Amino acid sequence: MVKICCIGAGYVGGPTMAVIALKCPEIEVVVVDIAAPRINAWNSDHLPIYEPGLDDVVKQCRGKNLFFSTDVEKHVAEADIVFVSVNTPTKTQGLGAGKAADLTYWESAARMIADVSKSDKIVVEKSTVPVKTAEAIERILTHNRKGINFTILSNPEFLAEGTAIADLFKPDRVLIGGRETPEGQKAIHSLKSVYAHWVPEDRILCTNLWSAELSKLAANAFLAQRISSVNAMSALCEATGADVSQVSHSIGTDSRIGPKFLNASVGFGGSCFQKDILNLVYICECNGLPEVANYWKQVIKVNDYQKMRFVNRVVSSMFNTVSGKKIAVLGFAFKKDTGDTRETPAIDVCKGLLGDKAKLSIYDPQVTEDQIMRDLAMKKFDWDHPAHLQPLSPTSNKQVSVVWDAYEAIKDAHGICVMTEWDEFKNLDYQKVYDSMQKPAFIFDGRNVVDVNKLREIGFIVYSIGKPLDSWLKDMPAVA
Ligand SMILES: NC(=O)c1ccc[n+]([C@@H]2O[C@H](COP(=O)([O-])OP(=O)(O)OC[C@H]3O[C@@H](n4cnc5c(N)ncnc54)[C@H](O)[C@@H]3O)[C@@H](O)[C@H]2O)c1
């Protein structure tokens, strides 16, 4: 029986391995992690991450050929294929701080693999890593190998949170990079045969190691670039009276452009886009390509600009101050159908409003109070370290309350900020909402989910990104 072990039971390791176990009943899959609470949760009825369809997949194979364990060394030692899906945060200190990837966790995983292995192994990079990481990892492994052969492959993951299971069941492509040596090609073939259980052969792309590593960074940079492009357009739409949804629709019908990733919003979030672009920028700089680095840097700058612009809209519309005013924040996750808050634009928007002394009442159907308080207290990039290394939750923040109902968050508020496109925010009883708020009642829609005309009829002053402005907002400065 082929044995697979995956180091890192996170958003990628957990769902990916669950699907491999489901589709390959004759393979034993063990997911290991140093974080005991996370492993306990994977073994319980309350999985540590929310992802539609995940519960079902885990239930079907857990205890049969899918296992979760903290006994990292034992399962790595027994495996034929070791996936490494640990955190690769942005460095906060030293050379490349704020840009380069911190490979501490990857390196310690590689050293541990070298230490405990007693048989040949294929080691698969699942984490997103800088180009040429495989080479460094290979050196660590081969320097400690005691006669054991390690073959390294790059198999970056392209799933999107919120649709992870659907993406894993029917991926656009699976990418496997390996050395062009006979051993490298043999390892590619072995991993390919795992995916071939359910992925059509023509969707399994095989490349060299560096192409696979770079393709992942490039894919995220291109996706984020589309969002920043449409967000830049949204500012121009507001200034000119065009409607960004109409512009997106018009350009999206061009088959060369396509309709996806063209929704204007308060900005992109998630654990990957910013981190991977910063990483790409750093690689460009290290390779003497400042023009290329600056091009990609601009994608992040526009994203930061969009979040700042939103905060400024809120403050300037509400008579230039939100001090002491209750603002309801609807949604905190970085997108719907996930409880993940890593790099969510809600953090920067909330921090901006708190900076102007607003009182926030936050509601998200999937994010806990503890997580929100932690996020609002945490320093940039701290979130991407394993849980046991993250700062503890602060006792409380007097300006912030977290509630478990949208109407509760909204009651007596001066304004509402929609931060996540959860479906339930489309269907609130907005007359009831209006009646329970202070007047004038403001709504700032960072995700273009509300029906602007209907809300204006009720009496709301509505700001919706990239849409023709309410007469109230027309003369207010958008950017300080
Ligand atoms: N989240 C996504 O949507 C996504 C998509 C594609 C790729 N990626 C990439 O995949 C990688 C993992 O991302 P994630 O979202 O799953 O992260 P995550 O933080 O959810 O999970 C990583 C896990 O690794 C564990 N870990 C760290 N060091 C370890 C060690 N030495 N031994 C055992 N366990 C260890 C941590 O405790 C943590 O549970 C990152 O490189 C990320 O960029 C993420």
The ligand as a MOL file (V3000), in Angstrom:
LIG
                    3D

  0  0  0     0  0            999 V3000
M  V30 BEGIN CTAB
M  V30 COUNTS 44 48 0 0 0
M  V30 BEGIN ATOM
M  V30 1 N -4.9670 28.9780 1.7780 0
M  V30 2 C -5.0140 28.8930 0.4660 0
M  V30 3 O -6.0280 29.1610 -0.1750 0
M  V30 4 C -3.7890 28.4510 -0.3040 0
M  V30 5 C -3.9440 28.0920 -1.6520 0
M  V30 6 C -2.8270 27.6510 -2.3500 0
M  V30 7 C -1.5860 27.5850 -1.7120 0
M  V30 8 N -1.4490 27.9550 -0.4010 0 CHG=1
M  V30 9 C -0.1220 27.8130 0.2160 0
M  V30 10 O -0.0980 26.6010 0.9780 0
M  V30 11 C 0.7070 26.7650 2.1540 0
M  V30 12 C -0.1050 26.4330 3.3980 0
M  V30 13 O -1.2010 27.3170 3.4490 0
M  V30 14 P -2.4080 27.0950 4.4380 0
M  V30 15 O -3.4160 28.1330 4.0900 0
M  V30 16 O -2.8070 25.6620 4.4380 0 CHG=-1
M  V30 17 O -1.6720 27.4380 5.8410 0
M  V30 18 P -2.1430 27.1110 7.2970 0
M  V30 19 O -1.5080 28.1040 8.1970 0
M  V30 20 O -3.6360 26.9470 7.3340 0
M  V30 21 O -1.5260 25.6620 7.6110 0
M  V30 22 C -0.1700 25.3940 7.7860 0
M  V30 23 C -0.0180 24.3760 8.9310 0
M  V30 24 O 1.3450 23.9400 8.9820 0
M  V30 25 C 1.6590 23.6470 10.3390 0
M  V30 26 N 3.1030 23.5810 10.5020 0
M  V30 27 C 4.0230 24.5850 10.3950 0
M  V30 28 N 5.2670 24.1060 10.5710 0
M  V30 29 C 5.1480 22.7720 10.7880 0
M  V30 30 C 6.0900 21.7110 11.0300 0
M  V30 31 N 7.4140 21.9390 11.0370 0
M  V30 32 N 5.6190 20.4540 11.2040 0
M  V30 33 C 4.2720 20.2200 11.1810 0
M  V30 34 N 3.3460 21.1580 10.9540 0
M  V30 35 C 3.7740 22.4290 10.7500 0
M  V30 36 C 0.9850 24.7510 11.1070 0
M  V30 37 O 0.7890 24.4220 12.4750 0
M  V30 38 C -0.3380 24.9280 10.3120 0
M  V30 39 O -1.3940 24.1960 10.8990 0
M  V30 40 C 1.2180 28.2060 2.1180 0
M  V30 41 O 2.4870 28.2000 1.5150 0
M  V30 42 C 0.2330 28.9050 1.2030 0
M  V30 43 O 0.8150 29.9970 0.5560 0
M  V30 44 C -2.5380 28.3640 0.3180 0
M  V30 END ATOM
M  V30 BEGIN BOND
M  V30 1 1 1 2
M  V30 2 2 2 3
M  V30 3 1 2 4
M  V30 4 1 4 5
M  V30 5 2 4 44
M  V30 6 2 5 6
M  V30 7 1 6 7
M  V30 8 2 7 8
M  V30 9 1 8 9
M  V30 10 1 8 44
M  V30 11 1 9 10
M  V30 12 1 9 42
M  V30 13 1 10 11
M  V30 14 1 11 12
M  V30 15 1 11 40
M  V30 16 1 12 13
M  V30 17 1 13 14
M  V30 18 2 14 15
M  V30 19 1 14 16
M  V30 20 1 14 17
M  V30 21 1 17 18
M  V30 22 2 18 19
M  V30 23 1 18 20
M  V30 24 1 18 21
M  V30 25 1 21 22
M  V30 26 1 22 23
M  V30 27 1 23 24
M  V30 28 1 23 38
M  V30 29 1 24 25
M  V30 30 1 25 26
M  V30 31 1 25 36
M  V30 32 1 26 27
M  V30 33 1 26 35
M  V30 34 2 27 28
M  V30 35 1 28 29
M  V30 36 1 29 30
M  V30 37 2 29 35
M  V30 38 1 30 31
M  V30 39 2 30 32
M  V30 40 1 32 33
M  V30 41 2 33 34
M  V30 42 1 34 35
M  V30 43 1 36 37
M  V30 44 1 36 38
M  V30 45 1 38 39
M  V30 46 1 40 41
M  V30 47 1 40 42
M  V30 48 1 42 43
M  V30 END BOND
M  V30 END CTAB
M  END
